[in-house]
Amino acid sequence: MERRDPRRPRRAPGGVPRRPDDAVRAKGRTPVRYLEKDWAHEPWIDGCVSARAPGLLTRYTDAVSEPVGRIHWAGTETATVFEGYMDGAVRAGERAANEVSEVL
């Protein structure tokens, strides 16, 4: 059996390269709609990241991320670093996923 180089795309009949995401790319060329949001002008958030009041973090430590029964919290507000940013959301999601996997 001949081994195929995994870095090279597979070939469809007729020798045309085929990748699993070709269908997705084709659909992406013809979007149904486009929405752009300027968060700086959102009246309910005033365009800034979340922040805890002074003393809140030191007084309640992990209370915002502690599981309650079978409920595990994840979100940028539960991050220990980069709270309010995408990086914090990813870290909080990873933390919550690890907590759940330890329980299962």
C-alpha positions in Angstrom: 0.0 0.0 0.0 1.4 3.4 -1.0 1.6 6.0 1.8 0.2 9.4 1.1 1.8 12.6 2.3 -0.8 14.1 4.7 0.2 17.6 3.9 -1.0 17.3 0.3 -4.7 17.6 -0.5 -6.5 14.5 -1.6 -7.5 14.3 -5.3 -11.1 14.0 -6.4 -12.0 12.1 -9.6 -10.3 13.9 -12.5 -7.3 14.9 -10.5 -8.9 18.0 -8.9 -7.6 18.7 -5.4 -10.3 18.1 -2.8 -10.3 19.4 0.8 -13.1 18.9 3.4 -13.6 22.7 3.7 -14.2 23.3 0.0 -17.9 23.3 0.4 -17.7 25.8 3.3 -15.5 28.1 1.3 -17.9 28.0 -1.7 -20.9 29.0 0.5 -18.8 31.7 2.1 -18.4 33.4 -1.2 -22.1 34.2 -1.3 -23.1 35.5 2.1 -26.8 35.9 2.8 -26.3 39.0 4.9 -23.6 41.0 6.7 -23.9 42.7 10.1 -21.4 45.1 11.6 -21.6 46.3 15.2 -19.9 49.3 16.6 -19.8 48.3 20.3 -18.4 51.7 21.3 -21.9 53.1 20.6 -23.9 50.4 22.4 -25.9 52.3 25.1 -26.0 49.4 27.6 -22.2 48.8 27.8 -20.7 52.2 26.9 -18.0 50.4 24.8 -15.8 49.3 27.7 -14.7 45.9 29.1 -16.1 44.6 32.4 -14.3 45.5 35.6 -14.9 44.6 39.2 -15.3 47.2 41.8 -12.2 47.8 44.0 -12.0 45.2 46.8 -14.5 42.9 45.3 -12.0 40.4 44.0 -10.0 40.2 47.2 -13.1 40.0 49.4 -14.9 37.2 47.5 -11.9 35.6 45.7 -13.3 32.7 43.5 -17.0 33.1 44.3 -17.9 34.1 40.8 -16.4 30.9 39.3 -17.1 28.3 42.0 -19.5 25.6 40.8 -22.9 25.5 42.3 -24.0 21.9 42.5 -23.8 20.6 38.9 -23.6 24.1 37.4 -20.1 25.2 36.3 -19.6 28.9 35.4 -17.6 30.0 32.3 -17.3 33.4 30.7 -14.9 36.3 30.6 -16.4 37.6 33.9 -15.1 34.4 35.6 -11.5 34.7 34.3 -8.7 35.2 36.7 -6.7 37.1 34.1 -7.8 39.2 31.1 -11.3 39.6 32.5 -13.5 41.2 29.9 -11.4 40.2 27.0 -11.6 37.2 24.5 -8.4 35.8 26.1 -10.1 35.7 29.5 -13.2 34.0 28.0 -11.1 31.3 26.4 -9.2 30.7 29.7 -12.4 30.6 31.7 -13.9 28.1 29.2 -10.9 25.9 29.4 -11.0 26.1 33.3 -14.7 25.1 33.3 -14.2 22.3 30.8 -11.4 20.9 33.0 -13.7 21.1 36.1 -16.5 19.2 34.4 -14.1 16.6 33.0 -12.8 16.0 36.5 -16.3 15.4 37.8 -17.4 13.0 35.0 
